[in-house]
Amino acid sequence: MPTSLKLNLVALGFLFAGLAFLARGLVGGSGTMPKGRYRRAAAGFLAVSAALFLAAGGFLMAGD
């Protein structure tokens, strides 16, 4: 399996984890963004996801 495909699959996992943390504010019925550690965790997951997507694109452009 190419490295770019592996990175894309891992990045999708981090993306869904970040979206799950963002959805915690909506699940509670408050309809607002989550506060505190959930917001920081979501931001971290989404940042890692973006970096992995960029790295996968780099591998793909390099001919992997």
C-alpha positions in Angstrom: 0.0 0.0 0.0 1.5 3.4 -0.9 2.6 5.7 1.8 0.3 8.5 0.6 -2.8 6.2 1.0 -1.7 5.2 4.5 -1.3 8.9 5.5 -4.7 9.8 4.0 -6.4 7.0 6.0 -4.7 8.0 9.2 -5.6 11.7 8.5 -9.3 10.7 8.0 -9.2 9.0 11.4 -7.9 12.2 13.0 -10.4 14.3 11.1 -13.3 12.2 12.4 -11.9 12.3 15.9 -11.7 16.1 15.7 -15.3 16.4 14.4 -16.5 14.1 17.2 -15.0 16.4 19.8 -16.6 19.4 18.1 -20.0 17.6 18.1 -19.9 17.1 21.9 -21.3 20.5 22.4 -24.3 19.7 20.1 -25.0 16.3 21.7 -25.5 17.8 25.1 -28.5 19.8 23.8 -26.9 23.2 24.4 -26.3 23.8 20.7 -23.0 25.7 21.4 -19.4 24.9 20.7 -17.6 22.8 23.4 -15.6 24.6 26.0 -12.2 23.9 27.5 -10.3 20.7 26.9 -12.8 19.4 24.3 -12.2 22.5 22.1 -8.4 22.2 22.5 -8.5 18.5 21.7 -10.6 19.1 18.6 -8.2 21.8 17.5 -5.3 19.5 17.9 -6.9 16.6 16.1 -7.9 18.9 13.2 -4.4 20.4 13.0 -2.8 17.0 12.9 -5.3 15.9 10.2 -4.4 18.9 8.1 -0.7 18.3 8.4 -1.1 14.6 7.5 -3.2 15.5 4.4 -0.4 17.9 3.3 2.2 15.2 3.9 0.2 12.7 1.9 -0.1 15.2 -0.9 3.7 15.7 -0.9 4.3 11.9 -1.1 1.8 11.7 -3.9 3.5 14.6 -5.9 6.8 12.9 -5.3 5.6 9.9 -7.2 4.8 7.5 -4.3 
